[in-house]
Amino acid sequence: MTRTIQSNSLVTLNYRISLESGQPVISTFEGKPATLQLGANEMMPQLEARLAGLEDGSYHSFTLTPEEAFGPYRPELVETVRRQDMPDEPIEAMSIMEFVAPDGSRYSGLVREIDDTQAKVDFNHPLAGKTITLDVEVIGIL
């Protein structure tokens, strides 16, 4: 009997997320497979939805638009932060920093530019606005 992935399945799989150019962003194919509990917020709901109904031992490739994947790129999420409001340590452009909001929640941002007085920080997901390919090899389903 062939098993299929359900909305609450425990799944072992290999996956690869690649850009439209074919450049892989993350992949488990070259290492240890991932084991995920669907419905437990371990993977984005949009990606979990693509897994539902897939069969044990199958391989699939999906193309996802920005809206289906990590969302559109939002220019309003690029903010200027005063240097005095940042840690007093060397910070380089194109580095990722964690910021704490007044409510205590944490956000990662990419420092795009920085000088002595301010930094331009991008709070978009690094894959926002990008079409991606999701390759999946289903290894086991419980």
Phi and psi in degrees as a GROMACS rama.xvg file:
@    title "Ramachandran Plot"
@    xaxis  label "Phi"
@    yaxis  label "Psi"
@TYPE xy
-83.8485  132.647  THR-2
-91.406  148.887  ARG-3
-123.773  151.322  THR-4
-71.5837  129.762  ILE-5
-108.058  172.34  GLN-6
-66.3636  -13.9658  SER-7
-123.341  18.8319  ASN-8
-70.6275  150.143  SER-9
-94.7201  120.381  LEU-10
-125.051  135.505  VAL-11
-107.682  128.337  THR-12
-154.306  161.905  LEU-13
-101.679  141.848  ASN-14
-143.435  154.409  TYR-15
-140.503  131.651  ARG-16
-108.441  123.771  ILE-17
-126.274  154.031  SER-18
-77.6864  168.652  LEU-19
-55.889  -30.4452  GLU-20
-70.8437  -12.1061  SER-21
97.4649  -8.80749  GLY-22
-67.6122  119.862  GLN-23
-69.9215  140.868  PRO-24
-100.035  -41.8433  VAL-25
-149.983  141.793  ILE-26
-153.603  139.921  SER-27
-105.189  -2.20945  THR-28
-61.7991  -30.4776  PHE-29
-90.8445  -2.76421  GLU-30
-137.423  -134.853  GLY-31
-87.2351  132.121  LYS-32
-61.5032  160.115  PRO-33
-95.7482  145.237  ALA-34
-118.029  123.522  THR-35
-128.003  142.827  LEU-36
-98.529  109.328  GLN-37
-66.7985  145.972  LEU-38
83.0147  3.12228  GLY-39
-110.307  17.8288  ALA-40
60.9825  29.2141  ASN-41
-86.3964  -15.9139  GLU-42
-141.882  152.178  MET-43
-58.2992  138.595  MET-44
-54.1814  -35.8874  PRO-45
-63.8436  -37.5782  GLN-46
-75.2585  -39.0353  LEU-47
-59.1949  -40.472  GLU-48
-59.6719  -33.9037  ALA-49
-68.7173  -25.3298  ARG-50
-81.8003  -28.9232  LEU-51
-56.5879  128.988  ALA-52
91.5111  -9.14983  GLY-53
-71.889  148.928  LEU-54
-96.2338  150.671  GLU-55
-54.6035  131.924  ASP-56
83.4409  3.97706  GLY-57
-94.8807  162.442  SER-58
-126.069  136.051  TYR-59
-141.526  153.434  HIS-60
-132.589  127.858  SER-61
-123.402  140.274  PHE-62
-103.607  127.619  THR-63
-119.409  132.049  LEU-64
-72.5068  166.337  THR-65
-53.8186  -39.8337  PRO-66
-66.1034  -31.541  GLU-67
-83.4807  -18.2084  GLU-68
-108.725  -98.6455  ALA-69
-104.887  12.0455  PHE-70
86.8568  166.491  GLY-71
-72.4622  157.712  PRO-72
-74.7544  128.206  TYR-73
-114.372  106.296  ARG-74
-56.3605  -29.2476  PRO-75
-68.2097  -10.4303  GLU-76
-89.7971  6.21907  LEU-77
-99.1458  117.249  VAL-78
-123.357  152.506  GLU-79
-94.3572  125.704  THR-80
-116.039  131.854  VAL-81
-65.1718  137.985  ARG-82
-60.0304  -33.791  ARG-83
-66.7314  -17.3019  GLN-84
-92.8122  7.06163  ASP-85
-111.575  162.898  MET-86
-56.0278  146.007  PRO-87
-85.2757  72.793  ASP-88
-151.943  161.523  GLU-89
-63.3383  131.155  PRO-90
-129.796  130.613  ILE-91
-106.119  150.615  GLU-92
-60.3673  147.531  ALA-93
71.5281  22.6621  MET-94
-106.211  153.658  SER-95
-98.0699  134.5  ILE-96
-126.658  154.716  MET-97
-104.082  135.536  GLU-98
-120.075  147.29  PHE-99
-108.834  125.354  VAL-100
-79.4816  163.644  ALA-101
-56.0657  -27.9421  PRO-102
-85.2505  2.46731  ASP-103
93.4762  -10.5443  GLY-104
-70.8866  155.411  SER-105
-114.023  142.202  ARG-106
-134.983  138.277  TYR-107
-94.5932  142.85  SER-108
-140.478  147.693  GLY-109
-93.9599  120.304  LEU-110
-77.254  104.828  VAL-111
-80.3192  -40.9967  ARG-112
-142.888  149.184  GLU-113
-152.812  143.179  ILE-114
-139.667  -163.533  ASP-115
-70.8766  -19.1468  ASP-116
-111.58  -25.568  THR-117
-158.385  167.376  GLN-118
-135.396  145.764  ALA-119
-98.7623  116.575  LYS-120
-116.866  129.718  VAL-121
-101.578  115.642  ASP-122
-96.9088  8.22998  PHE-123
-70.0764  152.506  ASN-124
-62.305  142.393  HIS-125
-56.743  -24.1817  PRO-126
-101.434  6.90571  LEU-127
-60.4434  137.455  ALA-128
82.0977  3.22583  GLY-129
-112.012  138.869  LYS-130
-80.1404  133.667  THR-131
-124.195  161.925  ILE-132
-113.537  132.545  THR-133
-113.291  114.393  LEU-134
-102.817  133.414  ASP-135
-134.508  131.509  VAL-136
-117.245  113.02  GLU-137
-82.1918  118.656  VAL-138
-96.8128  -41.7188  ILE-139
-158.438  151.487  GLY-140
-134.219  130.837  ILE-141
